[in-house]
């Protein structure tokens, strides 16, 4: 489970990855890095 959120959630303990950021900004950076890796 990956959680991307600015504040805590009831599921935070269950997350394998926890990212404290705005989801849109975090996903843009993640997609950019994935594209770099597969290119």
MIKEDO-475576 format. One record per residue (C-alpha): residue in three letters; z, y, x; residue number from 1. Coordinates in steps of 0.02 Angstrom, whole numbers, plus 50000, padded with zeros to 5 digits. Example, Ala and Ser with C-alpha at 12.3 -4.5 7.8 and 13.67 -1.06 7.14 Angstrom:
<atoms>
{res:Ala	w:50390	v:49775	u:50615	n:1}
{res:Ser	w:50357	v:49947	u:50684	n:2}
</atoms>
This chain:
<atoms>
{res:Unk	w:50000	v:50000	u:50000	n:1}
{res:Unk	w:49951	v:50172	u:50065	n:2}
{res:Unk	w:50028	v:50326	u:49985	n:3}
{res:Unk	w:49957	v:50500	u:50013	n:4}
{res:Unk	w:50067	v:50630	u:49930	n:5}
{res:Unk	w:50156	v:50792	u:49973	n:6}
{res:Unk	w:50322	v:50736	u:49901	n:7}
{res:Unk	w:50416	v:50573	u:49893	n:8}
{res:Unk	w:50379	v:50442	u:49762	n:9}
{res:Unk	w:50478	v:50294	u:49694	n:10}
{res:Unk	w:50356	v:50179	u:49786	n:11}
{res:Unk	w:50378	v:50254	u:49961	n:12}
{res:Unk	w:50486	v:50108	u:50017	n:13}
{res:Unk	w:50346	v:49987	u:49974	n:14}
{res:Unk	w:50211	v:50080	u:50071	n:15}
{res:Unk	w:50140	v:50010	u:50232	n:16}
{res:Unk	w:50072	v:50185	u:50269	n:17}
{res:Unk	w:50147	v:50347	u:50204	n:18}
{res:Unk	w:50051	v:50510	u:50230	n:19}
{res:Unk	w:50132	v:50675	u:50182	n:20}
{res:Unk	w:49981	v:50785	u:50147	n:21}
{res:Unk	w:49867	v:50841	u:50008	n:22}
{res:Unk	w:49765	v:50689	u:49958	n:23}
{res:Unk	w:49597	v:50777	u:49963	n:24}
{res:Unk	w:49626	v:50846	u:50137	n:25}
{res:Unk	w:49694	v:50682	u:50204	n:26}
{res:Unk	w:49551	v:50580	u:50131	n:27}
{res:Unk	w:49421	v:50700	u:50204	n:28}
{res:Unk	w:49495	v:50674	u:50377	n:29}
{res:Unk	w:49507	v:50486	u:50353	n:30}
{res:Unk	w:49325	v:50474	u:50297	n:31}
{res:Unk	w:49271	v:50581	u:50446	n:32}
{res:Unk	w:49361	v:50465	u:50568	n:33}
{res:Unk	w:49290	v:50308	u:50488	n:34}
{res:Unk	w:49114	v:50379	u:50499	n:35}
{res:Unk	w:49142	v:50416	u:50684	n:36}
{res:Unk	w:49198	v:50237	u:50714	n:37}
{res:Unk	w:49051	v:50154	u:50626	n:38}
{res:Unk	w:48917	v:50268	u:50700	n:39}
</atoms>
